[in-house]
């Protein structure tokens, strides 16, 4: 009888924990969607105060302008949180916890992943609805793979160290968006445009090229742990990051060519 009561109690607790986890996930995803909506509206309200030309933009340009507002906001949040979890906290430090690194998670990590799903869902919906004005198929692929990977990691609680590494690469997004803002504002020949282009090149090199090299090195060193991830998550770790890395290399090539072209033009104009 005691054993039966214990089993029933354990089952009730497990069910409660599972429901609580699902509620937290849905709440964070909703918060991410709400964040995008609020920042999108706020960008439309604040932008005319700092840029008189905003009122002269057509509807499609205003749509993209506001869209890049919440894109930048999300990037700053997840990059800061990922940096904290990966470097400043002891969550993924070797020997700091009993769990394997591949199984480690935290309330902050789960919250950030949930918010990111809300963001990618919102942005992907806007991209598809206005296709191809806000981005082509490569953006659909990027967002789809990102959401898929984040969802698997959040639902299983496994491999979050690698998801956070990839999310830190969002730190380059503000430079990409600022470049577009300067271009649409007619500042393509300004010094600040050139400086932002150099910062974008360096940021992309660090966050989307060198970091991905370290990502694969870390997976190789900890492959005995990686193999313990549930099957779908394991194969996703083997397939999705290389695809994202290839996309990053392609975009890096375009960024490099654009920076060289801008610097050459600036040199000849002196």
JOURZI-V571912 format. One record per helix or strand. SS is the DSSP state (2 for helix, 1 for strand). FROM is the first residue (numbers start at 0). LEN is the number of residues. Records with the same first field share a line. If there is no record, write none. Layout:
# JOURZI-V571912
SS = FROM-LEN, FROM-LEN
This chain:
# JOURZI-V571912
2 = 1-49, 51-5, 58-30, 100-3, 106-23, 136-20, 159-25, 190-31, 222-4, 230-39
